[in-house]
Amino acid sequence: MSLNSCGIEYTQEQQNHIASIIKMRKEKDDYMKNNSASPFNIDSNAVFHPLIYYPVSQNFVFKSKLYSYKKQDTVDVYGTKGEVRKTVKYGYIKFDFENKEYKMNVYKGQTKSGDNFYSIWFIDNTTGKETYGVGRYLDFILNADDNFIYTIDFNLAYNPYCSYSAKYSCTVPTNDDYINLAITAGEKSFH
């Protein structure tokens, strides 16, 4: 065990997790500042400064199976510029926090080239206060094993590109994507 500056003991695994998140955040800042595909380099009105995050929290890391919906409905969601986007409400994950169970939808979409991708987007009790007013996202990589146990790590919750630049449109989470909880992990508001 090792103590941090607040006197909290972390296992080696937790220390490694914290270090990996901090490393990823530094790499993302480097990408955002220097990569030509970054919204800050595509939009001259977007001025870069390091992204802002909550401290890494072990309290917001959960494990869950993916529970597929029996009927996977195609639903309309909207982009921040008002355009309709078709997506499939594919399934959901579950997690327990302070003796209460929460459920989050997993959506299946398609890229312009026709490849499938899976996403979780959400709003919570920090949205519009400490975090981006539209909501935040978590990437989700589908595993072929129906019994696979996913790690849902809210320290990886991030803002979509529209939070940095008005040139982008991003999916707006719906009321179905609201979690009645303050998820004090991941990326905070940029502005």
C-alpha positions in Angstrom: 0.0 0.0 0.0 1.0 3.5 -0.6 -0.3 6.8 0.8 -1.1 9.8 -1.3 -0.8 13.4 -0.1 -4.3 13.1 1.5 -3.4 10.1 3.5 -5.5 7.7 1.4 -4.0 4.2 1.0 -3.9 2.8 -2.6 -3.1 -0.7 -3.8 -0.5 -1.1 -6.5 -3.2 -1.7 -9.0 -5.0 1.6 -8.0 -1.7 3.5 -8.2 -1.1 2.1 -11.7 -4.7 3.1 -12.7 -4.2 6.6 -11.4 -0.9 6.9 -13.2 -2.4 5.6 -16.5 -5.2 8.2 -16.3 -2.8 11.0 -15.6 -0.6 9.9 -18.6 -3.7 9.7 -20.9 -4.7 13.2 -19.9 -1.2 14.6 -20.7 -1.3 12.8 -24.1 -4.7 14.3 -24.8 -3.5 17.8 -24.0 -0.6 17.3 -26.3 -2.9 16.1 -29.1 -5.3 18.9 -28.6 -2.6 21.5 -28.6 -0.4 20.1 -31.4 -2.3 17.8 -33.8 -3.6 19.3 -37.0 -6.9 17.4 -36.6 -7.6 18.9 -33.2 -10.5 21.2 -33.0 -8.1 23.9 -31.7 -6.1 23.7 -34.9 -9.1 23.4 -37.2 -11.0 26.4 -35.7 -8.9 29.5 -35.3 -11.5 30.9 -32.8 -10.9 28.0 -30.4 -8.1 28.9 -28.1 -6.3 26.0 -26.4 -5.6 25.7 -22.7 -5.1 22.5 -20.8 -8.3 20.5 -20.3 -9.7 20.5 -16.8 -10.5 17.3 -14.9 -11.7 16.1 -11.5 -9.0 14.2 -9.6 -8.8 10.5 -10.5 -11.4 8.7 -8.3 -11.5 5.0 -7.5 -15.1 5.6 -6.4 -16.3 6.0 -10.0 -14.9 2.8 -11.6 -17.5 0.0 -12.0 -17.9 -3.5 -13.6 -20.9 -4.6 -15.5 -22.1 -7.0 -18.2 -23.8 -5.5 -21.2 -27.5 -6.3 -21.1 -28.8 -6.2 -24.7 -32.3 -5.0 -25.2 -34.6 -7.7 -26.7 -36.0 -5.1 -29.0 -33.2 -2.8 -30.3 -35.2 0.2 -31.4 -33.8 2.8 -33.8 -34.3 6.2 -32.0 -33.8 9.8 -33.1 -31.3 11.8 -31.2 -30.3 15.3 -32.0 -27.0 17.0 -32.6 -26.2 20.4 -31.1 -27.0 22.1 -34.4 -30.5 20.5 -34.4 -29.9 17.8 -36.9 -31.6 14.4 -36.4 -29.3 11.4 -35.9 -30.5 7.8 -36.2 -29.0 5.5 -33.6 -29.9 2.1 -32.1 -30.6 1.8 -28.4 -28.5 -1.4 -28.2 -28.3 -2.3 -24.5 -27.4 -1.0 -21.1 -24.9 -1.4 -18.3 -25.6 -1.3 -14.6 -23.6 -0.1 -11.6 -24.2 0.3 -7.9 -23.2 3.5 -6.1 -23.9 4.1 -2.4 -26.4 1.2 -2.3 -28.4 2.4 -5.3 -28.5 0.8 -8.7 -28.1 2.9 -11.9 -28.5 2.0 -15.5 -26.8 3.6 -18.6 -27.8 3.1 -22.2 -25.3 1.9 -24.8 -26.0 3.2 -28.3 -24.9 1.7 -31.6 -24.2 4.1 -34.4 -22.5 4.1 -37.8 -19.7 6.1 -39.1 -20.0 7.8 -42.5 -17.9 4.9 -43.9 -20.5 2.4 -42.6 -18.5 1.0 -39.6 -20.4 0.3 -36.4 -19.4 2.1 -33.2 -20.8 2.0 -29.6 -21.1 4.9 -27.2 -22.4 5.9 -23.8 -23.4 9.5 -23.4 -24.9 10.9 -20.2 -26.0 13.9 -18.2 -25.8 13.9 -14.4 -26.1 16.3 -11.5 -22.8 18.1 -12.5 -24.0 18.9 -16.0 -24.2 22.6 -16.7 -22.6 23.4 -13.4 -19.1 21.8 -13.2 -19.3 19.8 -16.4 -20.2 20.6 -20.0 -23.9 21.6 -20.3 -24.7 19.2 -23.2 -23.3 16.2 -21.4 -20.3 13.9 -21.5 -19.4 10.7 -23.3 -17.7 7.4 -22.6 -16.3 5.2 -25.3 -17.5 1.6 -25.4 -15.8 -1.2 -27.2 -18.1 -4.2 -27.8 -16.8 -7.6 -26.9 -18.1 -10.6 -28.8 -18.4 -12.6 -25.5 -22.0 -12.1 -24.1 -20.6 -12.7 -20.6 -17.8 -10.3 -20.8 -17.4 -8.0 -17.8 -16.8 -4.4 -18.9 -15.0 -1.8 -16.8 -16.9 1.5 -16.8 -14.5 4.2 -15.7 -16.0 7.6 -15.3 -12.4 9.0 -15.0 -12.4 8.6 -18.8 -15.6 10.6 -19.3 -14.9 13.3 -21.8 -16.4 16.3 -23.5 -17.4 16.1 -27.2 -15.6 18.5 -29.6 -18.6 20.9 -29.7 -17.6 21.9 -26.2 -14.4 23.4 -27.6 -15.6 24.7 -31.0 -18.9 25.8 -32.5 -17.8 24.3 -35.8 -18.7 20.8 -34.4 -22.1 19.3 -33.7 -22.3 16.5 -31.2 -25.0 14.1 -29.9 -27.2 15.6 -27.2 -28.0 13.0 -24.4 -31.7 12.6 -23.8 -33.7 12.4 -20.6 -33.2 8.6 -20.8 -29.5 9.2 -20.4 -29.8 11.2 -17.1 -28.2 9.7 -14.1 -29.5 11.1 -10.8 -26.0 11.4 -9.3 -23.2 13.8 -9.2 -20.4 12.0 -11.2 -17.4 13.9 -9.9 -14.9 12.1 -12.2 -13.6 12.8 -15.7 -13.5 16.0 -17.7 -14.9 19.2 -16.4 -16.2 22.2 -18.4 -13.6 23.7 -20.7 -14.8 27.3 -20.4 
